[in-house]
Amino acid sequence: MAVMAVLVIGCGTSPETMKKRLEEIAKSDLKDILLEVPESAKSAKLAKPYYVVDEYEEFSGDTARVYEARAVLVFFYLDPELNLCQVRKYRFKRSSGVWDRYDVQLRHFPKKYLGIAVE
């Protein structure tokens, strides 16, 4: 029994599973963000809000003991003329097998996204 526990703990989560769970939390977060837009700002909301995975990195070895991966997602949900988006940082917690959101910021568009057509 102890050997089985060590094997389960020693094995990380598959990259496919981590990406699937990131997709799930991103969709959920986008819904939550849209619910938080004040009624007075509803007219500034995009017809098709979306997000992009700006950064994604998987860890291995000792670096992956606590967190197996990290990701930065940028959520676009307001009229581009407002030049505001939400940037959220996540890390995949090995022990629980879930993405942990650890930073949320409302920011101006990152430079690499300026001038990109709205989806």
N, C-alpha and C positions, 0 to 999 in steps of 0.2 A: 504494500500500500504506500509506504514512504517513497519507494523508488518511483512509483507512478506519479506521485505528487511532484517529485523533483523533475521528472520528465515534462510534466504539464507546465510547471513554472519555468523550466529551462527553454521551452519552445515559445517563440514569440508568435504574435498574430500574423497571419499571412498578409502580404501587401494588398491583395484584392479585398480582403475583409476590412482592412483599415481604410481603404479608399471608399468602399461602399458605406461604411459608417460615417466617414467625413461628408459624403454626399447627403446622407440622411440628416445630419445635424445642420448642414448648410441650408437645406430646404426648410427645415424647421425654423432656423434663425431668420431666414428671409421672410417667412410668414409672420414671425414675431415683430420684426422690424416694421413691416407694413402696418401691423395693428397699432403700433406706437406712433405712427404719423398723425399729428394733430388734425382735427377736422378742418381747421383753417388752411392747412397745407395740402389737403387732398388733391387740389387742382395742379399742384406742382409734381405730383407723383407720375412716374413713367407708366406708360401703358403696359409695358412688359418689363418689370423689374427683373434683375438678374445678378449673378455674382460670378466672379472668376477666381480660380485658385491661382494666386499670385506667386506663392512659394510653397514647395512641398519637399520635405526631406525625411528620409528614413534613417534611423540610427542602427548601429550594430555593435556587437561586443559589449564592453563595459559601459559605453555611452548609452546603451539601450536598457540598462537595468531598471530604471524607473520609467522613462519615456521612450517609446519606440519610434516616434515620428513627431514632426511639427509641421504646421501649415499656416499660411497667411491667406485669408480670403478677403476680397474687396467686393462689397455689395453696392450696386448701383440701383437706386430706386427713385431718385429725384431728377427733375429736369436738368440736363447737362449744363444749362446756362447758370445754374446755381453753384456749379463746381463743388459739390459736396457728395461724399460717399462715406460708407462706414467700413473701417478696416478692423477685422477680427482675427486674433491669433489663437491657435489651438495647439494642443500637444496630446498625443495618444498615450494614455496612462496604461502601462503594461499590466499592472495588478488587477485593474477592473475591466480592461478591454474597451474603454470608452474614450472619446475625445473630450478633453478638458479645455474649456474656453478660459483663457487667462488674461486677455487684454481686448478692450473694445474702444475704438476711437472714431469720432466723427472728424473727417479730414477733407482737405481739398484733394482733387484727383491727383494720384501719383503722376509724375511727369510722363511716364511711359503710356498712360492711358488718355492723355490730352489729345483731342482731335479724332478719337476713334468713334465711329458711328455707333449710335445706340442700337442695340439688338431689337 
